[in-house]
Amino acid sequence: MASERKFVAENVRRVLLKEYLMKEVSRAGFGGLSVQRTPMGTSVILTIERPGLVIGRKGQTIKNLTSVIEDRFGFENPQINVQEVENANLNAQIMAEKLAFSLERGWHFRRAGHSTVRRIMDNGARGCHIIVAGKLTGQRHRTEKFKEGYIKFCGEPKAEFIQHGYAVAKLKMGVIGVTVEIMDEHAKLPADIRIMSKTEAASRFPDLFSVPAEEPVPADTEIQEAE
């Protein structure tokens, strides 16, 4: 098999694994997945809002997930590590799932969108962008966007500071796609400028404020000047 096909097959396998885990641990609040190869096998890191539901009683649930990952998806010696989300309101995937669940319960899309944006921004996010697309009010497809704060759509800041989450709400009129993008609260953009005081600048950059010592004048020069 060519190297390009190997990369494609590996990425397809990881996407299928992510879709399976999103479905299986949806009640626990799926927040993200990371698959890493190690000398001992494969490390699968799950970011979960409620880890207890994934581990299960006496670890039975996580054992079943481990066996499925090894048998169905072909990962060698998988080891599942469950991490708890520090703040679920700043996790894009979890907020996308919650917004989709609100739509399935009958919330109006504008009310649900504005409520989600306000909840994310109140928890300290620097920016939030939500896209709701589908048959929202009639038979025709439409797209509604909700945005607040700073958000980047391309370049290095988007790849480094923007979290992306996607979920689907299944309604009688059809499915509605929900996309949530959150900018990290600690994001430092290239255009951010902060003016430091002279004291702070002198403590951080002492070389720029140090006064060079005067060089001693040779004795012959003093005598010549006197003559």
C-alpha positions in Angstrom: 0.0 0.0 0.0 1.3 3.4 -0.9 2.2 5.8 1.9 -0.6 8.2 0.9 -3.2 5.5 1.2 -1.9 4.5 4.6 -2.3 8.1 5.9 -5.9 8.2 4.4 -6.8 4.8 5.9 -5.4 5.8 9.3 -7.3 9.1 9.4 -10.6 7.4 8.3 -10.1 4.9 11.1 -9.7 7.6 13.6 -12.7 9.5 12.4 -14.9 6.4 12.6 -13.5 5.8 16.2 -14.4 9.4 17.1 -18.0 9.0 15.8 -18.4 5.8 17.7 -17.2 7.2 21.0 -19.3 10.4 20.6 -22.3 8.1 20.3 -21.4 5.8 23.1 -20.4 8.4 25.7 -22.8 11.2 24.7 -24.5 11.0 28.2 -21.2 11.7 29.9 -20.5 14.8 27.8 -17.9 14.0 25.1 -15.4 16.9 24.9 -12.6 15.6 22.6 -10.5 12.6 21.5 -6.7 12.2 21.1 -5.1 9.1 19.7 -1.3 8.6 20.1 1.0 5.8 19.3 3.3 4.7 22.1 5.9 1.9 22.3 3.5 -0.1 24.5 0.5 0.3 22.1 -2.1 3.0 21.5 -3.0 5.7 23.9 -6.6 6.9 23.6 -7.3 10.1 25.6 -10.9 11.0 26.2 -12.0 14.4 27.5 -15.2 13.9 29.3 -17.5 16.2 31.4 -18.6 13.4 33.7 -15.8 10.7 33.8 -17.7 8.4 36.2 -20.2 7.4 33.5 -17.4 6.4 31.2 -15.5 4.4 33.7 -18.5 2.6 35.0 -19.0 0.3 38.0 -15.7 -1.4 38.8 -14.4 -0.2 35.5 -16.6 -2.4 33.4 -17.7 0.2 30.9 -14.2 1.3 30.1 -13.1 -2.3 29.7 -15.9 -2.9 27.1 -14.8 0.2 25.2 -11.2 -1.0 25.2 -12.2 -4.4 23.7 -14.4 -2.7 21.0 -11.6 -0.4 20.1 -9.2 -3.3 19.7 -11.5 -5.7 17.9 -13.6 -3.5 15.7 -11.1 -0.7 14.8 -7.9 -2.7 14.9 -5.9 -0.5 17.3 -3.0 -2.4 19.0 -3.2 -2.8 22.8 -5.4 0.4 23.4 -5.1 2.1 26.7 -8.0 4.5 27.4 -7.2 7.5 29.6 -10.2 9.6 30.8 -9.6 13.3 31.6 -12.2 15.6 33.2 -13.0 18.9 31.5 -11.8 21.8 33.6 -14.7 24.0 32.4 -17.4 22.5 30.2 -18.7 25.9 29.2 -15.5 26.6 27.4 -15.4 23.3 25.5 -16.7 23.7 22.0 -17.8 20.1 21.4 -19.7 19.9 24.7 -21.5 23.2 24.1 -22.4 22.1 20.5 -23.9 18.9 22.0 -25.9 20.9 24.6 -27.2 23.3 22.0 -28.3 20.5 19.7 -30.0 18.9 22.7 -31.8 22.1 23.5 -33.1 22.3 19.9 -34.4 18.7 20.2 -36.3 19.6 23.3 -38.1 22.3 21.5 -36.2 25.5 22.2 -36.4 28.2 19.5 -33.1 28.4 17.7 -32.6 32.1 18.4 -33.2 31.7 22.1 -30.9 28.7 22.3 -28.2 30.4 20.2 -28.2 33.6 22.3 -28.3 31.7 25.5 -25.3 29.5 24.5 -23.3 32.6 23.4 -24.0 34.4 26.7 -23.1 31.3 28.7 -19.8 30.9 26.9 -18.8 34.5 27.2 -19.8 34.8 30.9 -17.3 32.0 31.6 -14.4 34.1 30.3 -14.1 33.1 26.6 -12.5 35.8 24.4 -14.8 35.1 21.5 -17.6 32.8 20.3 -19.1 32.0 16.9 -22.2 29.7 16.5 -23.7 28.6 13.2 -27.1 26.8 13.1 -28.1 25.5 9.7 -31.0 23.5 8.5 -34.8 23.7 8.3 -35.2 26.1 11.1 -38.7 27.6 10.5 -39.9 26.1 7.3 -39.2 23.8 4.4 -36.4 25.9 3.1 -32.9 25.5 4.4 -31.4 28.6 6.1 -28.4 29.5 8.2 -28.3 31.7 11.3 -25.1 32.9 12.9 -24.4 34.2 16.5 -21.2 36.0 17.2 -19.7 37.9 20.1 -16.2 39.0 21.0 -13.1 38.2 18.9 -13.0 35.3 16.5 -10.5 34.4 13.7 -11.5 32.6 10.5 -8.0 31.8 9.0 -4.3 31.7 9.6 -2.2 30.7 12.6 -4.5 32.3 15.3 -7.4 30.1 14.1 -5.3 26.9 14.2 -3.8 27.7 17.6 -6.5 29.5 19.6 -9.9 28.4 18.1 -11.7 25.3 19.4 -14.2 23.7 17.0 -17.2 21.6 17.9 -20.0 20.1 15.8 -23.2 18.3 16.6 -26.5 17.4 14.9 -30.0 18.0 16.2 -32.6 15.5 14.8 -36.1 17.2 14.5 -39.3 16.2 12.7 -38.6 18.6 9.9 -35.1 17.3 9.4 -31.6 17.6 10.9 -30.0 20.8 12.0 -26.3 21.2 12.1 -24.7 23.1 15.0 -21.2 24.5 14.8 -19.5 26.1 17.8 -16.2 27.9 17.7 -14.6 29.3 20.9 -11.5 31.5 21.2 -9.3 30.6 24.1 -9.5 33.1 27.0 -5.7 33.2 27.1 -5.3 33.8 23.3 -2.7 36.5 22.4 -3.3 37.8 19.0 -0.6 39.4 16.8 -2.3 42.8 17.0 -2.4 42.9 20.8 -0.2 45.6 22.1 0.4 46.5 25.8 2.4 49.5 26.9 4.6 48.8 29.9 5.7 51.3 32.5 9.3 52.4 32.7 9.8 50.5 35.9 8.4 47.2 34.4 10.4 47.7 31.2 13.6 48.2 33.2 13.0 45.1 35.2 12.3 42.9 32.2 14.9 44.4 29.8 17.8 45.7 32.1 20.3 45.8 29.2 18.3 48.5 27.4 18.3 50.8 30.4 21.8 50.2 31.7 24.2 53.2 31.5 27.6 52.3 30.0 30.5 53.2 32.2 32.8 56.0 31.0 36.2 54.8 29.7 39.2 56.1 31.6 41.2 58.7 29.7 44.9 57.7 29.1 47.6 59.7 30.9 49.3 60.8 27.7 46.2 62.4 26.5 45.8 64.5 29.6 49.4 65.7 29.2 48.9 66.6 25.5 45.8 68.5 26.3 47.6 70.5 29.1 50.4 71.5 26.7 
